[in-house]
């Protein structure tokens, strides 16, 4: 990685650290450059405006989270075990002292009804990709129509993340896991009753 790439990556990492603590509206460019140890001139060399920077930060963050999900859901273990592993990781992370919930959910909620905001596309794309990962797991399990069940799994995951955060109770991850398993079992029963 050359100097410019390293500097740019450092600024993005600094922004994500700040956005993990504060909302995108509370963090100023001055805060970002202070956290990154660079000047405003350097910041603006890489990012046209703060909004562009925020979008890039969350693209990076979403990519990191999707890498984790792909790693968990791509394991050569049963569907049940893969889904349970997602919730086990969530519970383990939630027990950490720096847990502030899902950054993508937080930023999505902060946008309110601003459907035109570029971050809305990042959040929506991330959520659709998570759904597609669940859909792939169910398809591998032989389900001919995994989409509705994948949507249910995505809804359960988001609800679990919210409950864990709002109640500051990592144990909600296991409640989410039990609901997710019920969806997987319903999908399997549906497949079997269809004569598969």
VENVENUR-V658975 format. One line per field, one symbol per residue. psi: psi as a letter, one per 30 degrees, with the letter a starting at -180 (. if undefined). Layout:
psi->???
This chain:
psi->kleeeeeeeeeeeeeeeeffellfffkleeeeeeefhlleeeefefkeleeeeeeeefeeeeeeeeeeeeeefgkilleeeeeeeeeeeeeeefflfgkgajeeeeeeeffbgiffkffeeeeeeeeeeeeeeeeeeeeefgkfifeeeeeeeeeeeeeeeeeeeefhjfffeeeeeeeeeeeeeeeeeeeefgg.
